[in-house]
């Protein structure tokens, strides 16, 4: 086992049998040699781990760099990430979702940038991968740390941990990492807190990460009642954190976060539950049309929901879905 890896990669595993081989190969073929790979088997019911072990056999030079943590019961994505963080020894830590894949020089280039700039966090661009196309997503470089935090809260920068190389010491500032049971928006609960403690953040304008959109069973595509409560829990975590640190500088950005949360709550609920969410975060309602990230159709949809015109929102959503199918 490598005692002093430069980079630790944490990979939760659950229900990714069709994707894990491509993911694992892209990790084991990294140009950076001194690494640590931590896979967390969250009691996956399929053959994901069996396939992973077969792939590992083809990379003997990586044997001592690989650990597979076995959960005795399914504990959820948040706890899988926590299990990896508990044993990570790398100078820097990054996550990789097991249905995604990475460019073969991703971690070497990001680590080199971290050394060059003495950065606490390095952020790269990414591709969203669809069955018949890919979309390049630029992670705009705001400048100062405070601007990064503003953009993270607003949603201008993706909160995913898979395109962010984070100095391990930053995690030690946090009173907790991921909250057990909060498996939707879990990255939104931790990324703003890490950015708050970072001294130097840099961006790389190259897409090293391939964010798959084809796994219909991915947790981010499975909205349930528990998922909606997760969103509320995450907003509470961030709001409490900012209050504890007596930082009113981000009050406006917190309202934008609440507005993004409200969109999800209204989008994936119905009936009495939607009526409850309609009145939640009412202090953010007036910002619907000033939110710089939400596309205009989403702003109109939220406006319809806020004015109990659910039929109008339904018509727009149906039209958007038809357009998406046609474009495919």
N, C-alpha and C positions, 0 to 999 in steps of 0.2 A: 504494500500500500504506500502510495506517495505521501510523504510527510509534509512537504512544502510545495503544493501545487500552485501555479500562478493563477489558474482559473478553475473554479468549481462550477459544473453544469448540473442543475437539478431538473430531473425529468419525471413527472408523475405519470403513472401508467394505469389506465383503466379503459377497456373496450376499444383498443386501437389496433386490433389484429391486422387490418389491411394496410396500416400506415407505419407501424413501428420499425420495420426493416429499413425503409428509406430514411427515416429519422436517425436511427442508430448508425447507419453507414455514414451519413453526413457528419456525425459527431466523431466517430472513430477515425475518419480520414482527415481530420483537422491538421492543418500545417503546424499549429502550435503543439509541441510535444509534451510539455510539462503541465498536464491537466488532470482533473479529477471528474469522473462521471458518476453521478448519484442517481440511480433509478429507484423510484418508490412504487412498488406494486401494491396498489390499494384494493387488493382482493379482486382483481379483474376476473370476470367469469369466462373469458375467452383464452386463446392461445398466445396472447401478446408476449408474455414472459418467456414462453417456450421458444418463440421465434427470436426474441432478443438473445437468449442464450446461444442459439444456433449461430447468430450473427457474430456474437462475441468470440466464438471459436475461430473465426476467420481473421481475428486481429490479436494475435498473441502478444504483440508489443504493448497492447493496452490492458492486458489482464490485471496487472497490479494497480491500475488506475480506476478500476470499475468496482462499484459497490451496488448491490441490489438489496434494498430494504423491503422486508415483507411485512405488511400489516396483517394482523390476525383477523381483522374484520374491516369492512369498508368504512373508512372514516371521512371520506370526502376530500375534495381538491385542496382545501385550505390546510388540512392536517397533513396531507401528503407533502405539501410545500414546506410546512414546519418541520416534518421529519427529516427532509433533506437539509434544511438550514441548520438543524441541531448538530449534524456531523460534518458539515462542509468546512474544509480547512484552507481553501484557496485564498490568495491575497484579494481576489475579486470573485464575486458570485454572479451568475446569470442563470436564468431559467430557460427551459426549452419545452414546449408542449409536444407530446409524443405523436401527434398527427401532423406535425410540421417538419420542416427540414431547413438546413442552413447552408450558406456558402462555405466552401472548404477552408477559406482563410479568414472566416469571420472573427474568431476569437483571438487569433494572432494580431490582426489589424486593430481590433478594438483595444487589446492589451497594450500594443505599441503606442496607440494614441493616449491611453491612460498614463503611461510613463512619460511620454513627451510633454503632456500638459499638466502632469501631476493632478489628474482628475479623480474626483470621488465617484462620479458617474459619467459613463460614456454612452451616448444614445446614437443609434443608427437608423437609417430608413428601412423600409420593408416592402415586400410584395404581398398583396392579397391575391391568393391563388384560387381561381375558379376552374371549373371543368374545361372551359374552352377559351379562357383568357386570364391575363394577370394585370393587376393594377398597381402601379408604383405609388407608394405613399411617402411623401416627403415629411420628415419630422422637423418642422421649421425651428431654426435656432433663435430663440428670443434674445439672448444676451446674458444679462445678469441672472443670478440664482433666483431672485425674487420673481423675475419675469417667467422663469421656467415653472415655478410653483403656480403662478397665475394661469399659465397656459395649460398645465396639467389639470387644474380644477375646472377650467372652462371646457376642457375636452379638445382643445386645439392640438394637443400632443396625446398620442395613445398612451394609456396607462399600463399596457402590458409589460410584464417584467422580462419578456423574452428578447427584447431589443435593447436592453439596458444592462450594461456591465457595472456592477455596484461594488465599491470597496466594502469588504466584509465588516470592517469596524463600524460602518454606518448602522448596521442592524443592531449593534450593541447599545445604541442610543434609545432604542424603542422599548417601551415597557412590555409590549407583546408584539408578535409578528402578525400572523393571520389568525383571525378569530374562528374558533371551532364552529363548524356548521354554516359559516358564511362562505359559500362556494360560488356564488354569483357576484360579480363585481369585486372579487377578492383582491385583485390587483389595485383597484381604485382605493381600497382601504389602507394600502401600505405605501404606494409610490409617493403620494404627497408628503407623507411623514419622512420618508428617506430624503426627498429633495429638500425638505426644511432643514435638515442637519448637514447637508452637503455644502462644502465650501467652494468647490469648483466643478462645474458641469460643462461638458463639451459635446458637440454633435458631429457625426460623420455623415456626409452626404453621399452615402452608398447603401444600397439595399442588400444587406447581408442575410436577412431573414425572410423565409417563405411561409406566410401565414395562411394555412389551408382553410378554404371556405366550403369544402366538399363533404366534410364529415357531418352528416345530418344528426348524428348522435352526440356531437360536441356539447359540453355543458352550456356553453353560451347560446346555444340554439334551443335549449329545453327550458322554457319558462313555465314555472309552476308557482303555486301559492308560496312555497318556501323561498323560491327565487325572488319574488317580490318583497318578501320580508327581509331578505338579504340586502336588497338595495337600500331599504330604510335603515338597516343596521349599519351599513357602510357610511351613509350620510351622518348618522349619529357619531360614529367613530371619528370622522374628520372634523365635524363641528366641535366635538368635545376636545379634540386635540388642539385646535386653534384657540379655543377658549382657555384651556389650561396654560397655554403659552402666552396668554394675554395679548394675542396678536389680532387686532382689528383691521389690519392692513388688507386682509383678504375677504372682507365682508361681502363685497360685490361678487367676487369669484365663487364664494360659498353659495350665494343665491343662484348663480349659473349652474353649479353642481346640483342644487336642489331641483332646478328646472329640468336638467337632463334626467334626473331620477324620476321626476314626475311624468315625463314622457314615457319612460319604461313602465311605470306603474299603471298609467292609463291605457297604454298600448296593449298590455298583456293581461288586462283584467276585464271584467264585465259585471253588469247588474249592480247589486248592492255594494259589492267590493269596489267597483269603479266609483260609485257615488262617495264612498269614504275617501278614496284617493283624490277625488276632485277637489276636496277642501284642504288637502294636505299641502304644506309649503305655500300657502296662499301669498306669503310675502314675496314670492318670486314671480307671481303671475304677470305683473306689469312689465316684466323684462322679456316676454316671449319674442317680440319683434326686434329687440335690440341684441339678442344672442347672436354672436358672430359665427358660431359653429353650426347651429341647426340650419339645415336647408329650408328654403321658403315653404316647401310643401309640408314639412314637419311643423313649422310655425303655425301654418293655417290649421293643421290637424289638431294641434294643442289648443288653439283658439276655439275650435269647434267643441272640443271636449269641455273646456272651461265654461262654455255657454250652453252646456247640455244639448249640443247639436251633434249627438253621436252618429246620427245618420249621415251627416256631412263628412265626418271623419271616415266613416266606413266606405263611402263612395270614393274618396280620394285614395284610401289605402287599397281598395280593390283595383282601381285604375293603375296604381303604381305596380302592384303585383302582376297585372296583365302585361304591362310594359316590360317588366323584368323578364317574364317568360318569353315575350316576343324577341327581345334583344339576345336571348340565349340561343 
